[in-house]
Amino acid sequence: MDNDYVSHNSLKDTKVPEQQQLEDAMSLEILDPTHETDIRNFTLARRLERLHGVTIGIVSNGKIGTEPFFDALEANFVKEFDVAKVVRRSKSNYSAPADTYLMEEAKHWDAFIAGIGD
């Protein structure tokens, strides 16, 4: 019988798995969304004087909501503004920065539009 007895004090610091899960679920991590570098180092892209004859790149985050919007935007650029070419690309990961190859390809575009489909 002595082996079956457990004192109240010995269980005081023991957590049951459900209690630990609850405490883990209730923890809060606060992230700082600001850019890591000084924003004064950023410059605005030069404004295009016209859209006639230019190449515009459209990069989607890959979510389905961007497709119909970018379809209409592309049609409008071509029909109304006589854009020479619209290049459509999607990022490989919607929550990460654009892939290096996309940024390299973008150097050949006159304008770049990025969008999200949420």
Buried (B, 14 or more C-beta within 10 A) or exposed (E): EEEEEEEEEEEEEEEEEEEEEEEEEEEEEEEEEEEEEEEEEEEEEEEEEEBEEBBBBBBBBBBEEBBEEBEEBBEEBBEEEEBEEBBBBBBEEBEEEBBEEBEEBBEEBBBBBBBEBE
